[in-house]
Each structure stands twice: as structure tokens, then as C-alpha cells.
Amino acid sequence: MTPLTAAETYLQDFHQRQVGVTSAAFAHLPASSPAGTWASSYHVLTSLAPAVDAPLSVLDLACGDGHLLGLLAARRQPQLQLLGIDMSQAELAAARATLPASVRLLQGRGQTLDVPSASVDYLVSHMALMLMDDIEQVVREMRRVLRPGGQFAAIVGRTFLLGEVNDVFMRVFKPIASDALPPLRFGDRRTGSEAGWRELLAGAFADVAFDDIDVRWSPTPGELWTALTDTYDIDRLHDGARQRLREAFLDAAAHLQDSDGTIATGWGLRLVCARAA
Ligand SMILES: C[S@@+](CC[C@H](N)C(=O)[O-])C[C@H]1O[C@@H](n2cnc3c(N)ncnc32)[C@H](O)[C@@H]1O
């Protein structure tokens, strides 16, 4: 593989230590948007994969521990060919341990896909494209491997937490981060907005469409903090700064608890869809 960037080196290390954290966080939470409701944000993507009795090849880019591929494999669609690519060997090992042998898994980066041109009908990606360096090259590779008319659909981040607790968190996080978080840039800012995606996909893709997906969740403050420790920037804080953040956050968020002790929040995601032109 090409030498990894600083962000990729960190991501490799994180996913070596924290295998499967993304599916642990998202697989059990329902997702909704003005357009519908789904069992999870992974189901938003699987619901867009045609259930046809004809050959269909699906690539999951940055497949992690293979949760999405597992949902597709469970359909038992006879002519479905499933391929997952991820740069993390540890995540792929977890995927291999649970997925049927017919699902192909490759270690690799989104910037150089070891996949023949025009061989993929449907390319999906869940919570990964906003992390990738040189996203323009990733988009070129996605277009190259998709056949003309093939579909692209990705779930990416939209906001961090849903509801008032997001502002509360940012208020306590920013001063601690500016003091204690080593600089490291993840991905391309354009993956955080609809305008940015339109710019990235222009020319090579058509019929670009978006949907705001909310993954609602009502954790206790302690459960929410535990989930936050599995996010990259909080993981990157040293122990003392993380402890300071924990205390400041739990204190600042206490007034947001409902009568049952939980906080109404969740994760704000975005669905990006397009057709290979
Ligand atoms: C937040 S996890 C999401 C994993 C999986 N898609 C899921 O939702 O369960 C991000 C994944 O992207 C992978 N990744 C990040 N940058 C990548 C790149 N440039 N090429 C391939 N994989 C990458 C990481 O190894 C990690 O498995």
C-alpha cells in the first residue's frame, strides 16, 4: 500500500484498538428522515440496493467490520456479488470472522481501488468518506469502478450530536481541544455540506440527491459519555484532558436530562446519492 498520511496512520491505530465501534454505535439505533424510517443507518443504504434476480455487484468502500455487507448477505439474493474494501486489517479480520466466504474482502485505500473499471453496479459507504484524504481521487476511483449508470450512496456526518446537547458539548470541548488536542486534519471539509458534495461529484456523477438522516438516541449522560470516548477527537486527548472534559461535560449536560434521567439526542447524518454519468 502507498505510505499512509498522518490521519490515516491515526485511523489505522484507532481501528486496531477499537474494532467494530462504528457498528456497535449505529447498528441498533433506528434512523429516520422526512422520507422514511429504517432499522438503522446501515438499512438506509441496503434499502437502496435493488432486490433483483439478476447479477448485481455491490462494493462497500471502507466496510469496517462488515456490518452492512452482512445485512446484504442475509438477503440470500442468489446473484449478488459482495465486495468490501477497508484499509484496516483489524476491521477486515472481524468482517472475515462473521461474513460468508462468498463475500470478498480486500485491504486497500479508497484512493487506489484494486477493482476493475466499470465492474460495480452499486457502491456504498457508511460513515467513512468524510475521513478520507484526497477525496477528489477517491471520487475519481468510485466513478472508475462504477459502470455507467451505476449507483453511489453514502452515509456521512451532518452534525455531531442532535439537539441542545451538541451546543453544550461544543462549549466545553472547544477550549479543552484548543489547549490539549494535537492538530490533525481528517478528510476534506467539502464532505460536510451538500454544496461541497455537489462540487465533488460534478461532471462524473448525475442526479445528486441528499436526505438528512437522524439517528435518535436517549442515553443517560454516562452512556453518552462512553459513546463519545469512542469518537476520534476525544480518543486523541491525553488522559488528563479527557478527564477534564468528562467532568465539564457531565456537569454542563446535567440540566438536559428528562425525568427518566436520559438526554434526548442522537447523531445527525446525511445520505448522499448519485448516478455514475
Ligand atoms: C467510522 S469507520 C466506518 C466503518 C464501517 N463503514 C461502518 O460504518 O461500520 C471508518 C472506516 O473507514 C476506514 N477508512 C478510513 N479511511 C480510509 C481510506 N482512505 N481507505 C479505506 N478505508 C478507510 C477505516 O479503516 C474504518 O474502518
PDBQT file of the ligand as one rigid body, heavy atoms in Angstrom, charges set to zero:
ROOT
HETATM    1  C1  LIG A 301     -16.090   5.095  11.138  1.00  0.00    +0.000 C 
HETATM    2  S1  LIG A 301     -15.446   3.635  10.433  1.00  0.00    +0.000 S 
HETATM    3  C2  LIG A 301     -16.826   3.027   9.499  1.00  0.00    +0.000 C 
HETATM    4  C3  LIG A 301     -16.735   1.553   9.204  1.00  0.00    +0.000 C 
HETATM    5  C4  LIG A 301     -17.973   0.946   8.523  1.00  0.00    +0.000 C 
HETATM    6  N1  LIG A 301     -18.234   1.544   7.245  1.00  0.00    +0.000 N 
HETATM    7  C5  LIG A 301     -19.175   1.067   9.424  1.00  0.00    +0.000 C 
HETATM    8  O1  LIG A 301     -19.908   2.060   9.269  1.00  0.00    +0.000 OA
HETATM    9  O2  LIG A 301     -19.371   0.210  10.279  1.00  0.00    +0.000 OA
HETATM   10  C6  LIG A 301     -14.405   4.273   9.175  1.00  0.00    +0.000 C 
HETATM   11  C7  LIG A 301     -13.695   3.199   8.380  1.00  0.00    +0.000 C 
HETATM   12  O3  LIG A 301     -13.061   3.821   7.270  1.00  0.00    +0.000 OA
HETATM   13  C8  LIG A 301     -11.825   3.187   7.043  1.00  0.00    +0.000 C 
HETATM   14  N2  LIG A 301     -11.041   4.128   6.243  1.00  0.00    +0.000 N 
HETATM   15  C9  LIG A 301     -10.733   5.401   6.559  1.00  0.00    +0.000 A 
HETATM   16  N3  LIG A 301     -10.047   5.985   5.564  1.00  0.00    +0.000 NA
HETATM   17  C10 LIG A 301      -9.937   5.049   4.577  1.00  0.00    +0.000 A 
HETATM   18  C11 LIG A 301      -9.350   5.046   3.282  1.00  0.00    +0.000 A 
HETATM   19  N4  LIG A 301      -8.737   6.122   2.792  1.00  0.00    +0.000 N 
HETATM   20  N5  LIG A 301      -9.441   3.923   2.544  1.00  0.00    +0.000 NA
HETATM   21  C12 LIG A 301     -10.048   2.806   3.034  1.00  0.00    +0.000 A 
HETATM   22  N6  LIG A 301     -10.613   2.750   4.253  1.00  0.00    +0.000 NA
HETATM   23  C13 LIG A 301     -10.567   3.856   5.016  1.00  0.00    +0.000 A 
HETATM   24  C14 LIG A 301     -11.309   2.894   8.441  1.00  0.00    +0.000 C 
HETATM   25  O4  LIG A 301     -10.337   1.881   8.440  1.00  0.00    +0.000 OA
HETATM   26  C15 LIG A 301     -12.606   2.469   9.137  1.00  0.00    +0.000 C 
HETATM   27  O5  LIG A 301     -12.823   1.084   9.047  1.00  0.00    +0.000 OA
ENDROOT
TORSDOF 0
